[in-house]
Amino acid sequence: MAVKIRLRRMGQKHAPFYRVIVADERSPRDGRFIDEIGTYDPTKEPMAFRVDEEAAKKWLANGAQPTETVARLFKQAGIQK
Amino acid sequence: MSTGKDGKICSKKADAKDWLQEAAHLSVYFSFYGELLGEKTKRIFEDYVANDMSLAEIAREYGLSRQGVYDVVKRCGAKLYEYEESLHLAERFSKVEEQAERIRSEAAELAGALGDSPEGESATRIARSAEELISSLQ
């Protein structure tokens, strides 16, 4: 089972707010997820990205694939495998 | 998840910060103008910006080619920018929200300082009205 780390949009209509979740790649939008490891608020200046670094590293080391956006957020936050 | 102003999807090498900012803009524009996109293109773009799905994942899901999805996303991105450039709804929204928030916090502060006086109560009412304005904007 391939696992992905992706963003899931929450928040109000005009104020996007995302959770960083770990989920089976086959369930991108059914709401199920394995773990929630952070949040991302792009509307803040500077943008607010909070993530449990340990958990992120653990998932990456276990082969979870971040989406392009998450990979960029990780890169900015200095998180690597 | 990002297309440039000209509708070009930012290259993978693009600076992470620019890329994320671009994506954030599109996500907000989509919340304002998404309904103007066609039903299917709207769903595809939503999967792209709100569900953070990759082009390949979306392609698989809709039985399209990756290139086909890329074209849809690119076209939608350009359209959203075009709408915002003509109507500025997102820009106005964020200004109004910011100002209302300022009114709310100053009135709340004033209400705290004035206490139980009639002036204090009136400041509380102003703060409440500002709060209602903020939630009605959403």
Backbone of each chain as ProteinMPNN parsed JSONL, in Angstrom:
{"seq_chain_A": "MAVKIRLRRMGQKHAPFYRVIVADERSPRDGRFIDEIGTYDPTKEPMAFRVDEEAAKKWLANGAQPTETVARLFKQAGIQK", "coords_chain_A": {"N_chain_A": [[0.841, -1.194, 0.0], [0.746, 2.0, -1.052], [1.761, 5.003, 0.461], [0.875, 8.363, 0.979], [1.957, 11.729, 1.605], [0.018, 14.394, 1.995], [-1.691, 17.558, 1.332], [-4.696, 18.604, 2.862], [-7.561, 20.379, 2.23], [-9.068, 22.572, 4.504], [-10.986, 24.726, 6.518], [-12.551, 27.996, 5.995], [-14.655, 29.226, 3.319], [-13.397, 31.373, 1.739], [-10.967, 31.428, 2.901], [-8.404, 29.638, 2.689], [-7.126, 26.801, 4.349], [-4.963, 24.356, 5.391], [-4.57, 20.885, 6.25], [-1.833, 18.81, 6.997], [-1.603, 15.663, 5.962], [-1.217, 12.081, 6.343], [-1.889, 9.577, 4.169], [-3.453, 6.734, 2.581], [-2.646, 6.318, -0.807], [-4.759, 5.913, -2.457], [-6.941, 7.145, -1.415], [-7.575, 10.056, -1.853], [-9.554, 11.959, -1.328], [-11.553, 11.033, 0.367], [-11.612, 11.499, 3.01], [-10.5, 9.774, 4.829], [-7.631, 9.148, 6.813], [-4.279, 8.299, 7.835], [-2.552, 9.517, 9.577], [-2.106, 12.716, 11.11], [-0.029, 15.308, 10.559], [0.542, 17.99, 10.602], [-0.093, 21.559, 9.93], [-1.063, 24.049, 7.517], [-1.166, 27.343, 6.653], [-1.721, 29.327, 4.125], [-2.576, 31.905, 3.891], [-1.576, 33.591, 5.736], [0.923, 36.055, 6.444], [4.258, 36.097, 6.961], [3.636, 32.921, 5.324], [2.079, 30.345, 7.291], [3.412, 27.475, 8.408], [3.205, 24.561, 10.082], [4.665, 21.74, 11.395], [5.002, 18.407, 12.602], [8.06, 17.555, 13.002], [9.519, 15.246, 13.592], [7.654, 13.191, 13.128], [7.192, 13.627, 10.425], [9.699, 13.035, 9.339], [9.887, 10.393, 10.045], [7.802, 9.218, 8.575], [8.665, 9.799, 5.984], [11.026, 8.345, 5.931], [9.957, 5.857, 6.028], [9.055, 5.526, 3.542], [6.867, 7.029, 2.648], [5.334, 9.067, 0.21], [5.723, 12.453, -0.431], [3.452, 14.951, -1.715], [3.876, 17.234, -4.478], [3.511, 19.831, -3.528], [3.691, 19.493, -0.746], [6.281, 18.536, -0.615], [7.654, 20.819, -1.312], [7.012, 22.495, 0.796], [8.193, 21.119, 2.887], [10.816, 21.336, 2.083], [11.255, 24.05, 2.354], [11.006, 24.23, 5.074], [13.186, 22.923, 5.812], [13.179, 20.165, 6.077], [14.296, 16.97, 5.614], [14.692, 13.671, 4.33]], "CA_chain_A": [[0.0, 0.0, 0.0], [1.546, 3.229, -1.107], [1.261, 6.035, 1.367], [1.252, 9.71, 0.544], [1.786, 12.854, 2.532], [-0.563, 15.455, 1.168], [-2.465, 18.585, 2.015], [-6.152, 18.503, 2.704], [-8.081, 21.717, 2.5], [-10.11, 22.753, 5.518], [-11.143, 26.17, 6.605], [-13.735, 28.599, 5.419], [-14.656, 29.31, 1.867], [-12.396, 32.231, 1.127], [-9.731, 31.414, 3.676], [-7.875, 28.281, 2.647], [-6.327, 26.354, 5.474], [-4.751, 22.95, 5.061], [-3.921, 19.953, 7.165], [-0.868, 17.923, 6.358], [-2.007, 14.343, 6.407], [-0.614, 10.894, 5.759], [-3.028, 8.746, 3.791], [-3.326, 5.799, 1.467], [-2.706, 7.131, -2.03], [-6.027, 5.714, -3.162], [-8.05, 7.897, -0.82], [-7.201, 11.472, -1.786], [-10.561, 12.895, -0.833], [-12.678, 10.45, 1.094], [-11.598, 11.888, 4.411], [-9.737, 8.875, 5.706], [-6.189, 9.321, 6.822], [-3.584, 7.479, 8.823], [-1.916, 10.372, 10.566], [-2.122, 14.139, 10.782], [1.275, 15.714, 11.095], [0.788, 19.43, 10.631], [-1.063, 22.459, 9.313], [-0.469, 25.03, 6.609], [-2.062, 28.461, 6.375], [-1.037, 30.169, 3.139], [-3.087, 33.278, 3.87], [-0.776, 34.396, 6.668], [2.119, 36.674, 5.864], [4.587, 35.014, 6.035], [2.749, 31.761, 5.453], [2.304, 29.599, 8.526], [3.502, 26.035, 8.198], [3.647, 23.898, 11.301], [4.651, 20.3, 11.174], [5.712, 17.572, 13.555], [9.222, 17.177, 12.209], [9.861, 13.833, 13.865], [6.69, 12.343, 12.427], [7.436, 13.789, 8.994], [10.91, 12.279, 8.995], [9.58, 8.964, 10.2], [7.01, 8.785, 7.42], [9.516, 9.844, 4.786], [11.962, 7.219, 6.01], [9.196, 4.625, 5.778], [8.669, 5.456, 2.134], [5.694, 7.835, 2.27], [5.66, 10.027, -0.841], [5.04, 13.748, -0.294], [3.025, 15.558, -2.98], [4.794, 18.3, -4.882], [3.354, 20.974, -2.615], [4.242, 19.137, 0.563], [7.738, 18.457, -0.762], [8.165, 22.185, -1.289], [6.875, 23.001, 2.17], [9.251, 20.453, 3.668], [12.096, 21.897, 1.668], [11.346, 25.366, 2.994], [11.15, 24.055, 6.522], [14.453, 22.223, 6.035], [12.97, 18.77, 6.448], [14.723, 15.994, 4.622], [14.651, 12.282, 4.773]], "C_chain_A": [[0.877, 1.246, 0.0], [0.902, 4.309, -0.253], [1.765, 7.393, 0.911], [1.11, 10.725, 1.666], [1.231, 13.984, 1.682], [-1.322, 16.477, 2.0], [-3.938, 18.254, 1.859], [-6.752, 19.832, 3.123], [-9.182, 21.683, 3.543], [-10.449, 24.24, 5.451], [-12.355, 26.691, 5.883], [-13.546, 28.853, 3.941], [-13.505, 30.141, 1.281], [-11.075, 32.268, 1.889], [-9.159, 30.004, 3.719], [-6.965, 27.984, 3.846], [-6.174, 24.856, 5.266], [-4.213, 22.152, 6.237], [-2.931, 19.133, 6.361], [-1.171, 16.516, 6.865], [-1.218, 13.237, 5.702], [-1.776, 9.967, 5.438], [-2.661, 7.77, 2.688], [-3.471, 6.592, 0.178], [-4.039, 6.994, -2.758], [-7.187, 6.49, -2.54], [-7.73, 9.376, -0.696], [-8.281, 12.374, -1.216], [-11.715, 12.266, -0.059], [-12.606, 10.71, 2.6], [-10.809, 10.966, 5.329], [-8.26, 9.241, 5.683], [-5.563, 8.531, 7.961], [-3.026, 8.342, 9.954], [-2.053, 11.828, 10.124], [-0.869, 14.732, 11.391], [1.523, 17.217, 11.066], [-0.328, 20.245, 10.005], [-0.323, 23.481, 8.451], [-1.507, 26.108, 6.329], [-1.369, 29.428, 5.416], [-1.489, 31.618, 3.163], [-2.313, 34.189, 4.816], [0.46, 34.95, 5.956], [3.166, 36.844, 6.956], [3.726, 33.784, 6.307], [3.108, 30.924, 6.691], [2.267, 28.095, 8.265], [4.029, 25.403, 9.483], [3.579, 22.399, 11.088], [5.451, 19.597, 12.264], [6.892, 16.954, 12.802], [9.588, 15.698, 12.373], [8.963, 12.903, 13.061], [6.924, 12.416, 10.92], [8.629, 12.945, 8.563], [10.653, 10.78, 9.049], [8.812, 8.455, 8.974], [7.832, 8.775, 6.144], [10.46, 8.642, 4.763], [11.248, 5.895, 5.73], [8.639, 4.562, 4.361], [7.421, 6.223, 1.737], [6.135, 8.898, 1.264], [4.963, 11.362, -0.588], [4.554, 14.228, -1.659], [4.0, 16.695, -3.272], [4.729, 19.473, -3.911], [3.981, 20.678, -1.259], [5.765, 19.075, 0.493], [8.344, 19.859, -0.697], [8.076, 22.806, 0.111], [7.971, 22.403, 3.053], [10.605, 21.076, 3.366], [12.312, 23.246, 2.356], [11.591, 25.254, 4.481], [12.437, 23.303, 6.856], [14.287, 20.786, 6.468], [13.389, 17.862, 5.296], [14.676, 14.613, 5.222], [15.783, 11.972, 5.739]], "O_chain_A": [[1.641, 1.497, 0.932], [-0.315, 4.497, -0.248], [2.919, 7.55, 0.513], [0.263, 10.596, 2.549], [1.892, 14.469, 0.764], [-1.562, 16.29, 3.193], [-4.364, 17.694, 0.849], [-6.492, 20.341, 4.213], [-10.106, 20.872, 3.471], [-10.217, 24.904, 4.441], [-13.094, 25.941, 5.244], [-12.454, 28.72, 3.39], [-12.744, 29.665, 0.438], [-10.177, 33.044, 1.56], [-9.398, 29.261, 4.67], [-6.162, 28.813, 4.273], [-7.155, 24.164, 4.993], [-3.501, 22.672, 7.096], [-3.165, 18.808, 5.197], [-1.013, 16.223, 8.05], [-0.643, 13.432, 4.631], [-2.556, 9.609, 6.321], [-1.686, 7.961, 1.962], [-4.342, 7.457, 0.086], [-4.406, 7.844, -3.57], [-8.293, 6.49, -3.079], [-7.621, 9.903, 0.411], [-7.977, 13.438, -0.677], [-12.746, 12.907, 0.146], [-13.428, 10.209, 3.367], [-10.488, 11.325, 6.462], [-7.717, 9.603, 4.639], [-6.234, 8.15, 8.921], [-3.029, 7.95, 11.121], [-2.108, 12.13, 8.932], [-0.671, 14.667, 12.604], [2.596, 17.675, 11.461], [-1.363, 19.712, 9.604], [0.868, 23.736, 8.632], [-2.594, 25.821, 5.829], [-0.541, 30.24, 5.827], [-0.867, 32.473, 2.534], [-2.387, 35.413, 4.709], [0.958, 34.369, 4.992], [2.972, 37.69, 7.829], [3.162, 33.633, 7.391], [4.272, 30.815, 7.076], [1.223, 27.528, 7.944], [5.15, 25.676, 9.913], [2.559, 21.863, 10.654], [6.439, 20.124, 12.775], [6.745, 15.974, 12.072], [9.92, 15.009, 11.409], [9.425, 11.968, 12.407], [6.865, 11.403, 10.223], [8.578, 12.236, 7.558], [11.134, 10.013, 8.216], [9.131, 7.406, 8.414], [7.718, 7.864, 5.323], [10.667, 8.011, 3.726], [11.858, 4.936, 5.256], [7.86, 3.672, 4.021], [6.954, 6.09, 0.606], [7.169, 9.543, 1.437], [3.734, 11.408, -0.534], [5.193, 13.933, -2.669], [4.827, 17.064, -2.439], [5.754, 20.034, -3.523], [4.705, 21.501, -0.698], [6.456, 19.504, 1.417], [9.404, 20.063, -0.106], [8.964, 23.544, 0.536], [8.59, 23.099, 3.857], [11.421, 21.311, 4.258], [13.393, 23.54, 2.865], [12.291, 26.074, 5.075], [12.745, 23.071, 8.025], [15.152, 20.238, 7.151], [12.902, 17.977, 4.171], [14.626, 14.424, 6.437], [15.899, 10.842, 6.213]]}, "seq_chain_B": "MSTGKDGKICSKKADAKDWLQEAAHLSVYFSFYGELLGEKTKRIFEDYVANDMSLAEIAREYGLSRQGVYDVVKRCGAKLYEYEESLHLAERFSKVEEQAERIRSEAAELAGALGDSPEGESATRIARSAEELISSLQ", "coords_chain_B": {"N_chain_B": [[1.12, 22.455, -7.87], [0.619, 24.747, -9.243], [0.088, 27.511, -11.379], [1.421, 29.969, -13.494], [1.027, 33.555, -13.975], [0.588, 33.885, -16.659], [-0.643, 31.608, -17.123], [1.028, 29.58, -17.334], [2.312, 26.601, -16.083], [4.22, 26.697, -13.237], [7.668, 25.989, -13.366], [9.307, 23.025, -12.226], [11.606, 23.711, -11.072], [11.207, 26.13, -10.065], [11.402, 28.643, -7.554], [10.746, 27.576, -4.288], [9.23, 29.149, -2.535], [7.971, 31.13, -4.147], [6.462, 29.47, -5.717], [4.718, 28.294, -3.899], [3.355, 30.526, -3.034], [2.066, 31.329, -5.318], [0.394, 29.136, -5.635], [-1.211, 29.482, -3.403], [-2.531, 31.853, -4.034], [-4.033, 31.003, -6.244], [-5.697, 29.179, -5.05], [-7.283, 30.778, -3.434], [-8.443, 32.459, -5.392], [-9.855, 30.553, -6.744], [-11.822, 29.943, -4.912], [-13.403, 32.146, -5.117], [-14.062, 32.443, -7.86], [-14.487, 29.945, -8.875], [-16.964, 28.801, -9.481], [-17.535, 29.786, -11.954], [-16.208, 28.303, -13.745], [-16.375, 25.49, -15.993], [-18.39, 22.552, -15.23], [-16.969, 20.049, -15.151], [-14.284, 20.834, -15.487], [-14.054, 22.387, -13.297], [-14.187, 20.518, -11.215], [-11.871, 19.073, -11.706], [-9.917, 21.035, -11.338], [-10.351, 21.616, -8.712], [-9.629, 19.209, -7.472], [-6.982, 19.436, -7.938], [-6.099, 21.858, -6.607], [-7.42, 21.856, -4.066], [-7.547, 19.257, -3.108], [-5.018, 18.49, -3.424], [-4.036, 16.739, -5.393], [-1.975, 14.993, -7.748], [-1.145, 15.689, -11.217], [-0.971, 13.29, -12.59], [-2.423, 11.546, -10.95], [-4.983, 12.664, -11.104], [-5.443, 12.384, -13.809], [-5.579, 9.609, -14.047], [-7.859, 9.095, -12.553], [-9.948, 10.381, -13.993], [-9.766, 9.244, -16.406], [-8.22, 10.509, -18.346], [-5.538, 11.918, -20.341], [-2.315, 12.717, -18.979], [-1.303, 14.999, -20.033], [-3.643, 16.153, -20.963], [-4.96, 16.807, -18.592], [-3.124, 18.587, -17.565], [-3.403, 20.661, -19.435], [-6.03, 21.501, -18.883], [-5.802, 22.399, -16.228], [-3.944, 24.423, -16.537], [-5.319, 26.165, -18.226], [-7.503, 26.831, -16.601], [-6.186, 28.084, -14.462], [-5.174, 30.363, -15.733], [-7.559, 31.584, -16.44], [-8.699, 32.14, -13.923], [-6.905, 34.034, -12.963], [-7.394, 36.008, -14.797], [-10.069, 36.688, -14.227], [-9.756, 37.725, -11.651], [-8.145, 39.894, -12.215], [-9.897, 41.494, -13.605], [-12.054, 41.838, -11.825], [-11.213, 41.972, -9.15], [-12.145, 40.82, -6.744], [-11.083, 39.125, -4.762], [-8.947, 40.587, -3.792], [-10.259, 42.863, -2.787], [-11.862, 41.656, -0.897], [-9.951, 40.724, 0.965], [-8.965, 43.108, 1.91], [-11.228, 44.338, 3.086], [-11.809, 42.455, 5.045], [-9.544, 42.617, 6.633], [-9.707, 45.269, 7.572], [-12.118, 45.179, 8.971], [-11.43, 43.415, 10.942], [-9.584, 44.935, 12.29], [-11.215, 46.981, 13.295], [-12.823, 45.434, 14.941], [-10.948, 44.482, 16.866], [-9.971, 46.848, 17.994], [-12.301, 47.998, 19.018], [-12.991, 46.077, 20.862], [-10.907, 46.281, 22.644], [-11.28, 48.867, 23.546], [-13.78, 48.536, 24.751], [-13.046, 46.935, 26.856], [-11.478, 48.723, 28.315], [-13.336, 50.674, 28.982], [-15.168, 49.4, 30.501], [-18.132, 48.716, 32.431], [-19.653, 50.898, 31.651], [-22.069, 52.999, 29.796], [-20.774, 53.775, 27.455], [-18.893, 51.793, 27.228], [-20.529, 49.618, 26.751], [-21.525, 50.312, 24.292], [-19.2, 50.215, 22.775], [-18.756, 47.484, 22.935], [-20.905, 46.597, 21.429], [-20.182, 47.556, 18.933], [-17.898, 46.031, 18.459], [-19.082, 43.524, 18.32], [-20.709, 43.8, 16.077], [-18.732, 44.114, 14.125], [-17.601, 41.637, 14.256], [-19.695, 40.058, 13.365], [-19.834, 41.011, 10.78], [-17.379, 40.087, 9.766], [-17.803, 37.287, 9.906], [-19.909, 37.071, 8.133], [-18.74, 37.583, 5.755], [-17.472, 35.318, 4.983]], "CA_chain_B": [[-0.237, 22.969, -7.884], [0.716, 26.167, -9.496], [0.271, 28.034, -12.727], [1.825, 31.376, -13.447], [0.076, 34.562, -14.409], [0.276, 33.637, -18.061], [-1.257, 30.289, -17.216], [2.067, 28.57, -17.474], [2.563, 25.956, -14.805], [5.577, 27.01, -12.811], [8.558, 24.852, -13.552], [9.642, 22.336, -10.988], [12.783, 24.334, -10.479], [10.822, 27.437, -9.522], [11.656, 28.845, -6.139], [9.666, 26.96, -3.497], [8.382, 30.165, -1.938], [7.137, 31.688, -5.221], [5.553, 28.424, -6.154], [3.686, 28.146, -2.867], [2.551, 31.745, -3.026], [1.239, 31.207, -6.51], [-0.626, 28.127, -5.333], [-2.121, 30.068, -2.421], [-3.379, 32.789, -4.784], [-4.989, 30.261, -7.061], [-6.677, 28.555, -4.181], [-8.233, 31.829, -3.044], [-9.204, 32.854, -6.587], [-10.784, 29.465, -7.05], [-12.97, 30.033, -4.008], [-14.269, 33.231, -5.592], [-14.51, 32.341, -9.259], [-14.572, 28.538, -9.289], [-18.283, 28.495, -10.05], [-17.598, 30.246, -13.344], [-15.566, 27.298, -14.602], [-17.297, 24.41, -16.348], [-18.558, 21.577, -14.151], [-15.895, 19.058, -15.09], [-13.002, 21.504, -15.271], [-14.075, 22.84, -11.91], [-13.842, 19.384, -10.356], [-10.458, 18.755, -11.918], [-9.092, 22.063, -10.706], [-10.53, 21.457, -7.271], [-8.764, 18.109, -7.063], [-5.613, 19.919, -8.016], [-5.748, 22.835, -5.573], [-7.948, 21.614, -2.72], [-7.233, 17.902, -2.641], [-3.582, 18.29, -3.588], [-3.737, 15.556, -6.206], [-1.041, 15.284, -8.838], [-1.733, 15.591, -12.557], [-1.068, 11.87, -12.943], [-3.533, 10.962, -10.181], [-6.242, 13.158, -11.662], [-5.577, 11.77, -15.125], [-6.03, 8.235, -13.835], [-9.217, 9.133, -12.03], [-10.928, 10.824, -14.983], [-9.514, 8.584, -17.686], [-7.659, 11.468, -19.297], [-4.081, 11.86, -20.377], [-1.697, 13.662, -18.067], [-1.223, 16.246, -20.8], [-4.992, 16.719, -21.0], [-5.209, 17.413, -17.281], [-2.226, 19.741, -17.517], [-4.023, 21.728, -20.224], [-7.203, 22.003, -18.15], [-5.319, 23.141, -15.058], [-3.293, 25.62, -17.041], [-6.364, 27.055, -18.726], [-8.262, 27.32, -15.444], [-5.334, 29.019, -13.731], [-5.127, 31.616, -16.49], [-8.887, 32.191, -16.342], [-8.88, 32.678, -12.573], [-6.125, 35.269, -12.893], [-8.094, 36.983, -15.634], [-11.237, 37.149, -13.466], [-9.303, 38.565, -10.544], [-7.645, 41.143, -12.767], [-11.03, 42.347, -13.981], [-13.025, 42.102, -10.755], [-10.513, 42.229, -7.868], [-12.952, 40.42, -5.574], [-10.235, 38.555, -3.706], [-8.183, 41.687, -3.215], [-11.186, 43.671, -1.973], [-12.266, 40.843, 0.241], [-8.947, 40.667, 2.029], [-8.874, 44.448, 2.518], [-12.393, 44.541, 3.958], [-11.658, 41.57, 6.197], [-8.485, 43.168, 7.462], [-10.213, 46.472, 8.236], [-13.151, 44.772, 9.931], [-10.719, 42.804, 12.068], [-8.991, 46.036, 13.05], [-12.314, 47.611, 14.039], [-13.227, 44.512, 16.014], [-10.005, 44.391, 17.978], [-9.895, 48.135, 18.7], [-13.539, 48.182, 19.788], [-12.934, 45.16, 22.007], [-9.953, 46.87, 23.582], [-11.973, 50.022, 24.114], [-14.824, 48.019, 25.636], [-12.352, 46.481, 28.063], [-11.03, 49.88, 29.084], [-14.473, 51.45, 29.46], [-15.904, 48.613, 31.489], [-19.588, 48.587, 32.398], [-20.335, 52.167, 31.34], [-22.822, 52.978, 28.531], [-19.811, 53.843, 26.344], [-18.306, 50.457, 27.129], [-21.513, 48.738, 26.109], [-21.602, 50.662, 22.879], [-17.989, 49.655, 22.145], [-18.984, 46.044, 22.809], [-21.805, 46.383, 20.288], [-19.405, 47.768, 17.696], [-17.051, 44.846, 18.29], [-19.931, 42.403, 17.908], [-21.098, 44.035, 14.68], [-17.563, 43.836, 13.282], [-17.442, 40.187, 14.252], [-20.737, 39.542, 12.466], [-19.415, 41.362, 9.416], [-16.312, 39.157, 9.384], [-18.297, 35.94, 9.592], [-20.796, 37.089, 6.968], [-17.909, 37.644, 4.556], [-16.976, 33.984, 4.604]], "C_chain_B": [[-0.25, 24.4, -8.337], [0.845, 26.525, -10.96], [0.586, 29.505, -12.62], [0.733, 32.27, -13.977], [-0.374, 34.311, -15.845], [-0.337, 32.258, -18.25], [-0.228, 29.186, -17.357], [2.271, 27.917, -16.114], [4.021, 26.207, -14.444], [6.466, 25.779, -12.939], [8.919, 24.266, -12.198], [10.793, 23.005, -10.278], [12.423, 25.661, -9.817], [11.065, 27.474, -8.012], [10.456, 28.356, -5.324], [8.697, 28.01, -2.969], [7.431, 30.774, -2.974], [6.047, 30.705, -5.601], [4.4, 28.286, -5.175], [2.764, 29.356, -2.831], [1.544, 31.73, -4.169], [0.07, 30.249, -6.252], [-1.663, 28.691, -4.365], [-3.07, 31.049, -3.111], [-4.462, 32.039, -5.543], [-6.086, 29.644, -6.219], [-7.731, 29.569, -3.723], [-9.088, 32.256, -4.241], [-10.243, 31.792, -6.928], [-12.019, 29.547, -6.161], [-13.928, 31.155, -4.436], [-14.892, 32.948, -6.951], [-14.702, 30.913, -9.749], [-15.878, 28.191, -9.974], [-18.403, 28.91, -11.515], [-16.947, 29.255, -14.313], [-16.602, 26.226, -14.933], [-17.309, 23.348, -15.261], [-17.373, 20.611, -14.02], [-14.533, 19.716, -14.81], [-12.911, 22.003, -13.829], [-13.639, 21.705, -10.973], [-12.37, 19.018, -10.47], [-9.572, 19.761, -11.19], [-9.183, 21.968, -9.183], [-9.658, 20.317, -6.73], [-7.306, 18.563, -7.01], [-5.262, 20.859, -6.869], [-6.24, 22.483, -4.17], [-7.582, 20.233, -2.202], [-5.772, 17.529, -2.868], [-3.245, 17.014, -4.354], [-2.785, 15.936, -7.337], [-1.759, 15.148, -10.18], [-1.953, 14.131, -12.925], [-2.241, 11.206, -12.215], [-4.881, 11.374, -10.76], [-6.503, 12.494, -13.01], [-6.136, 10.352, -15.001], [-7.506, 8.21, -13.455], [-10.268, 9.456, -13.09], [-10.747, 10.14, -16.342], [-9.018, 9.543, -18.761], [-6.151, 11.256, -19.374], [-3.541, 12.907, -19.404], [-1.621, 15.033, -18.742], [-2.585, 16.952, -20.84], [-5.314, 17.436, -19.698], [-4.371, 18.679, -17.136], [-2.86, 20.927, -18.245], [-5.213, 22.349, -19.492], [-6.752, 22.892, -16.99], [-4.707, 24.478, -15.478], [-4.331, 26.647, -17.504], [-7.165, 27.665, -17.577], [-7.462, 28.368, -14.678], [-5.326, 30.379, -14.414], [-6.466, 32.351, -16.38], [-9.096, 32.845, -14.982], [-8.114, 33.989, -12.413], [-6.833, 36.392, -13.655], [-9.3, 37.562, -14.876], [-10.798, 38.102, -12.353], [-8.805, 39.909, -11.068], [-8.778, 42.072, -13.168], [-11.875, 42.742, -12.785], [-12.426, 42.419, -9.379], [-11.309, 41.824, -6.63], [-12.083, 39.918, -4.429], [-9.458, 39.656, -2.991], [-9.074, 42.535, -2.3], [-11.599, 42.929, -0.719], [-11.221, 40.905, 1.351], [-8.771, 42.026, 2.687], [-10.012, 44.669, 3.514], [-12.244, 43.698, 5.229], [-10.632, 42.122, 7.187], [-8.974, 44.377, 8.268], [-11.239, 46.116, 9.308], [-12.494, 44.174, 11.169], [-10.082, 43.893, 12.942], [-10.064, 46.731, 13.9], [-12.706, 46.739, 15.226], [-12.248, 44.556, 17.187], [-9.89, 45.716, 18.731], [-11.133, 48.372, 19.558], [-13.528, 47.284, 21.023], [-12.009, 45.708, 23.084], [-10.596, 48.042, 24.334], [-13.026, 49.574, 25.128], [-14.21, 47.557, 26.948], [-11.97, 47.649, 28.95], [-12.202, 50.645, 29.694], [-15.35, 50.703, 30.462], [-17.412, 48.646, 31.3], [-20.361, 49.865, 32.083], [-21.149, 52.044, 30.05], [-21.885, 53.014, 27.32], [-19.177, 52.475, 26.099], [-19.246, 49.503, 26.419], [-21.61, 49.029, 24.616], [-20.374, 50.144, 22.129], [-18.139, 48.144, 21.953], [-19.875, 45.743, 21.612], [-21.072, 46.567, 18.96], [-18.543, 46.533, 17.407], [-17.874, 43.671, 17.773], [-20.36, 42.555, 16.438], [-19.943, 43.717, 13.734], [-17.36, 42.338, 13.151], [-18.456, 39.546, 13.308], [-20.375, 39.817, 11.008], [-18.363, 40.372, 8.93], [-16.879, 37.775, 9.054], [-19.238, 35.943, 8.396], [-19.992, 37.139, 5.671], [-17.544, 36.265, 4.061], [-17.958, 33.19, 3.764]], "O_chain_B": [[-1.059, 25.193, -7.856], [1.621, 25.913, -11.694], [0.067, 30.201, -11.746], [-0.339, 31.813, -14.374], [-1.539, 34.495, -16.197], [-0.527, 31.794, -19.374], [-0.568, 28.01, -17.482], [2.39, 28.609, -15.103], [4.929, 25.962, -15.239], [6.041, 24.662, -12.648], [8.843, 24.935, -11.167], [10.95, 22.895, -9.062], [13.234, 26.244, -9.097], [10.946, 26.468, -7.312], [9.308, 28.679, -5.628], [7.485, 27.792, -2.956], [6.236, 30.918, -2.718], [4.882, 31.062, -5.78], [3.242, 28.174, -5.579], [1.556, 29.231, -2.626], [0.369, 32.061, -4.014], [-1.077, 30.525, -6.607], [-2.854, 28.41, -4.494], [-4.264, 31.079, -2.814], [-5.642, 32.388, -5.492], [-7.248, 29.592, -6.62], [-8.917, 29.253, -3.639], [-10.305, 32.398, -4.122], [-11.359, 32.101, -7.344], [-13.131, 29.255, -6.604], [-15.123, 31.104, -4.143], [-16.081, 33.18, -7.17], [-15.042, 30.695, -10.912], [-15.912, 27.4, -10.916], [-19.283, 28.429, -12.229], [-17.111, 29.352, -15.529], [-17.596, 26.079, -14.222], [-16.373, 23.245, -14.468], [-16.849, 20.39, -12.928], [-13.741, 19.222, -14.007], [-11.836, 22.034, -13.23], [-12.833, 21.906, -10.064], [-11.709, 18.699, -9.481], [-8.61, 19.393, -10.516], [-8.209, 22.21, -8.471], [-9.034, 20.441, -5.676], [-6.523, 18.135, -6.162], [-4.231, 20.678, -6.222], [-5.559, 22.775, -3.187], [-7.335, 20.052, -1.01], [-5.34, 16.42, -2.554], [-2.3, 16.302, -4.016], [-2.798, 17.069, -7.819], [-2.841, 14.567, -10.263], [-2.983, 13.772, -13.496], [-2.963, 10.399, -12.8], [-5.795, 10.56, -10.892], [-7.627, 12.096, -13.317], [-7.034, 9.951, -15.741], [-8.288, 7.412, -13.971], [-11.353, 8.874, -13.088], [-11.473, 10.419, -17.296], [-9.354, 9.404, -19.937], [-5.569, 10.517, -18.58], [-4.235, 13.862, -19.056], [-1.842, 16.071, -18.117], [-2.667, 18.178, -20.763], [-5.871, 18.533, -19.701], [-4.845, 19.704, -16.647], [-2.856, 22.051, -17.743], [-5.381, 23.568, -19.484], [-7.262, 23.997, -16.804], [-4.932, 25.513, -14.851], [-4.225, 27.837, -17.208], [-7.465, 28.859, -17.579], [-7.994, 29.409, -14.292], [-5.455, 31.415, -13.762], [-6.506, 33.574, -16.246], [-9.605, 33.963, -14.893], [-8.61, 34.936, -11.803], [-6.866, 37.545, -13.225], [-9.523, 38.773, -14.883], [-11.404, 39.154, -12.148], [-9.019, 40.943, -10.435], [-8.645, 43.293, -13.085], [-12.368, 43.868, -12.727], [-13.069, 43.061, -8.55], [-11.155, 42.435, -5.573], [-12.321, 40.248, -3.267], [-9.328, 39.661, -1.767], [-8.686, 42.876, -1.183], [-11.676, 43.498, 0.37], [-11.549, 41.109, 2.52], [-8.466, 42.108, 3.877], [-9.791, 45.126, 4.635], [-12.515, 44.163, 6.336], [-10.83, 42.094, 8.402], [-8.704, 44.501, 9.463], [-11.231, 46.674, 10.406], [-12.94, 44.396, 12.295], [-10.048, 43.783, 14.168], [-9.843, 47.029, 15.074], [-12.894, 47.218, 16.345], [-12.653, 44.653, 18.346], [-9.731, 45.727, 19.951], [-11.038, 48.877, 20.676], [-13.994, 47.676, 22.093], [-12.294, 45.611, 24.278], [-10.476, 48.184, 25.551], [-13.152, 50.147, 26.211], [-14.781, 47.762, 28.019], [-12.112, 47.592, 30.172], [-12.086, 51.198, 30.787], [-16.161, 51.299, 31.17], [-17.914, 48.61, 30.177], [-21.582, 49.908, 32.232], [-20.954, 51.098, 29.287], [-22.148, 52.381, 26.298], [-18.956, 52.055, 24.964], [-18.827, 48.689, 25.596], [-21.757, 48.125, 23.793], [-20.483, 49.688, 20.991], [-17.706, 47.593, 20.941], [-19.652, 44.78, 20.878], [-21.307, 45.838, 17.997], [-18.469, 46.058, 16.274], [-17.429, 42.92, 16.905], [-20.374, 41.592, 15.671], [-20.145, 43.125, 12.673], [-16.998, 41.832, 12.089], [-18.136, 38.625, 12.557], [-20.579, 38.981, 10.128], [-18.448, 39.875, 7.807], [-16.495, 37.161, 8.058], [-19.36, 34.929, 7.709], [-20.5, 36.781, 4.609], [-17.33, 36.06, 2.867], [-17.667, 32.057, 3.38]]}, "name": "protein", "num_of_chains": 2, "seq": "MAVKIRLRRMGQKHAPFYRVIVADERSPRDGRFIDEIGTYDPTKEPMAFRVDEEAAKKWLANGAQPTETVARLFKQAGIQKMSTGKDGKICSKKADAKDWLQEAAHLSVYFSFYGELLGEKTKRIFEDYVANDMSLAEIAREYGLSRQGVYDVVKRCGAKLYEYEESLHLAERFSKVEEQAERIRSEAAELAGALGDSPEGESATRIARSAEELISSLQ"}
